[in-house]
Amino acid sequence: MVRSNQKYRIEKDSMGSMKVPKEAYYGAQTQRAVEDFPVSGLRFQREFLYALGLVKYATARVNFELNVMMPLIAYDLIDSIRLLANAIDNFTKRCIDGLKADRERCEEMIEKSLALATALASRIGYDKSARIVKKAYDQRMTIRQIVEEEGLFPKEELNRLFDPRSMLTPMKLTKKRV
């Protein structure tokens, strides 16, 4: 271990390096304030600072027990809710109002989605569904095209299975596999 006989250490901040007394608990910014803004040569004793800390602690405990902060918390909560409501109102007016979905494009994207295989998993099992997804992806085909090509389901049942509205609610699982 290297011992230093210096009575200061070098601390750095955004304004550069400062010599700070070795025993000081503060850093460069406080040292800069001590040097640049001398108010008096007086220093508080450690016991006095400890006593101030105890007073602050006791005050915080009393405020907590008396719930004096509750009105401030309620005010800030209401203010935050008001801010959120205004943001939602602005978002609605500037981004949502007037939007119309392109129904044909949406249906096209649903039909191309590989996620449709989820509807098959309860009927043919996960492994077969995964194989169909891979094949559809590799051959740039839809899940429906692969299932029709392999003749796994009649067309009416396939339409029912791939109806997106039926996927919005939980399905009843059947033990029967094809």
C-alpha positions as CSV (number, residue, x, y, z in Angstrom):
1,M,0.0,0.0,0.0
2,V,1.3,3.4,-1.0
3,R,1.0,6.1,1.7
4,S,0.9,9.7,0.7
5,N,2.0,12.6,2.9
6,Q,-0.1,15.0,0.9
7,K,-2.8,16.9,2.8
8,Y,-5.1,17.1,-0.2
9,R,-6.4,14.9,-3.0
10,I,-7.2,15.8,-6.6
11,E,-10.9,15.8,-7.6
12,K,-12.3,16.5,-11.0
13,D,-15.5,18.0,-12.3
14,S,-16.8,19.5,-15.5
15,M,-14.7,22.7,-14.8
16,G,-11.4,20.9,-14.3
17,S,-9.3,19.6,-11.4
18,M,-9.4,20.9,-7.8
19,K,-7.3,20.3,-4.7
20,V,-9.6,19.1,-2.0
21,P,-8.5,18.5,1.6
22,K,-7.8,14.8,2.1
23,E,-10.2,14.4,5.1
24,A,-13.1,16.2,3.4
25,Y,-16.2,14.3,2.5
26,Y,-17.0,16.6,-0.4
27,G,-15.7,17.0,-3.9
28,A,-14.5,19.5,-6.4
29,Q,-17.7,21.5,-6.7
30,T,-18.0,22.1,-3.0
31,Q,-14.3,23.0,-2.8
32,R,-14.8,25.5,-5.7
33,A,-17.7,27.1,-3.8
34,V,-15.6,27.3,-0.6
35,E,-12.8,29.1,-2.4
36,D,-14.8,31.3,-4.8
37,F,-17.6,32.4,-2.4
38,P,-16.0,32.8,1.1
39,V,-18.8,33.8,3.5
40,S,-16.9,33.4,6.7
41,G,-14.1,31.3,8.0
42,L,-16.4,29.6,10.4
43,R,-17.0,25.9,10.1
44,F,-19.8,23.9,11.8
45,Q,-18.8,21.2,14.2
46,R,-19.7,17.6,13.3
47,E,-22.1,17.3,16.3
48,F,-24.0,20.4,15.1
49,L,-24.5,19.0,11.6
50,Y,-25.6,15.7,13.1
51,A,-28.1,17.5,15.3
52,L,-29.5,19.3,12.2
53,G,-29.8,15.9,10.5
54,L,-31.8,14.5,13.4
55,V,-34.1,17.5,13.3
56,K,-34.7,17.0,9.6
57,Y,-35.4,13.3,10.2
58,A,-37.8,14.0,13.0
59,T,-39.6,16.6,10.8
60,A,-40.0,14.1,8.0
61,R,-41.4,11.5,10.4
62,V,-43.9,13.9,11.8
63,N,-45.0,15.0,8.3
64,F,-45.4,11.4,7.4
65,E,-47.5,10.6,10.5
66,L,-49.7,13.6,10.1
67,N,-50.2,12.9,6.4
68,V,-49.4,16.5,5.6
69,M,-48.1,15.4,2.2
70,M,-51.4,13.7,1.2
71,P,-52.9,16.9,-0.2
72,L,-49.8,17.5,-2.3
73,I,-49.8,13.9,-3.5
74,A,-53.5,14.2,-4.4
75,Y,-52.9,17.5,-6.2
76,D,-50.0,16.1,-8.2
77,L,-52.0,12.9,-9.0
78,I,-54.9,15.0,-10.3
79,D,-52.5,17.2,-12.3
80,S,-51.0,14.1,-13.9
81,I,-54.4,12.7,-14.7
82,R,-55.4,16.1,-16.3
83,L,-52.1,16.1,-18.3
84,L,-52.7,12.5,-19.5
85,A,-56.3,13.4,-20.4
86,N,-55.2,16.4,-22.5
87,A,-52.5,14.2,-24.2
88,I,-55.2,11.6,-25.1
89,D,-57.5,14.3,-26.4
90,N,-54.7,15.8,-28.5
91,F,-53.7,12.4,-29.8
92,T,-57.3,11.6,-30.7
93,K,-57.8,14.9,-32.5
94,R,-54.5,15.0,-34.4
95,C,-53.9,11.3,-35.1
96,I,-57.1,9.1,-34.7
97,D,-60.0,11.2,-36.0
98,G,-60.5,10.7,-39.7
99,L,-58.5,7.5,-39.9
100,K,-60.2,4.7,-41.9
101,A,-59.0,1.1,-42.2
102,D,-58.4,-0.2,-45.6
103,R,-60.5,-3.3,-45.2
104,E,-59.2,-5.1,-48.3
105,R,-55.6,-4.5,-47.3
106,C,-56.3,-5.7,-43.8
107,E,-57.9,-8.9,-45.0
108,E,-55.0,-9.5,-47.4
109,M,-52.4,-9.1,-44.6
110,I,-54.4,-11.5,-42.3
111,E,-54.5,-14.1,-45.1
112,K,-50.7,-13.8,-45.6
113,S,-50.0,-14.0,-41.9
114,L,-48.2,-17.1,-40.7
115,A,-49.9,-16.7,-37.3
116,L,-53.0,-18.4,-38.8
117,A,-51.3,-21.6,-38.1
118,T,-52.2,-21.1,-34.5
119,A,-55.8,-22.0,-35.4
120,L,-54.5,-25.3,-36.7
121,A,-52.5,-26.3,-33.7
122,S,-55.5,-27.4,-31.6
123,R,-56.7,-29.6,-34.5
124,I,-53.5,-31.1,-36.0
125,G,-50.9,-30.6,-33.3
126,Y,-48.1,-28.2,-32.9
127,D,-45.5,-30.2,-34.9
128,K,-47.7,-30.4,-38.0
129,S,-48.6,-26.7,-37.7
130,A,-45.0,-25.8,-37.5
131,R,-44.1,-27.9,-40.5
132,I,-46.9,-26.1,-42.5
133,V,-45.6,-22.7,-41.4
134,K,-42.1,-23.6,-42.5
135,K,-43.3,-24.9,-45.9
136,A,-45.5,-21.8,-46.4
137,Y,-42.6,-19.5,-45.5
138,D,-40.1,-21.4,-47.7
139,Q,-42.4,-21.5,-50.7
140,R,-43.8,-18.0,-50.2
141,M,-47.4,-19.3,-50.0
142,T,-50.2,-18.7,-47.5
143,I,-51.1,-21.2,-44.7
144,R,-54.4,-21.7,-46.5
145,Q,-52.8,-22.6,-49.8
146,I,-50.6,-25.2,-48.1
147,V,-53.5,-26.7,-46.1
148,E,-55.7,-26.8,-49.3
149,E,-52.8,-28.3,-51.3
150,E,-52.3,-31.1,-48.7
151,G,-56.1,-31.6,-48.4
152,L,-56.1,-31.5,-44.6
153,F,-59.6,-29.9,-44.2
154,P,-62.6,-29.3,-46.4
155,K,-62.9,-25.8,-47.7
156,E,-65.9,-24.9,-45.4
157,E,-64.0,-26.0,-42.3
158,L,-60.9,-24.2,-43.4
159,N,-62.9,-21.0,-43.8
160,R,-64.3,-21.4,-40.4
161,L,-60.9,-22.2,-38.9
162,F,-59.3,-19.2,-40.5
163,D,-62.1,-16.7,-39.7
164,P,-60.2,-13.9,-37.8
165,R,-63.3,-13.0,-35.8
166,S,-63.4,-16.5,-34.3
167,M,-59.8,-16.0,-33.1
168,L,-60.8,-13.1,-30.9
169,T,-62.3,-15.3,-28.2
170,P,-60.8,-18.3,-26.5
171,M,-61.3,-21.6,-28.3
172,K,-62.5,-24.8,-26.6
173,L,-59.8,-27.4,-27.0
174,T,-60.8,-30.7,-28.5
175,K,-59.0,-34.0,-27.8
176,K,-59.8,-35.2,-31.4
177,R,-56.9,-34.8,-33.8
178,V,-57.0,-35.1,-37.5
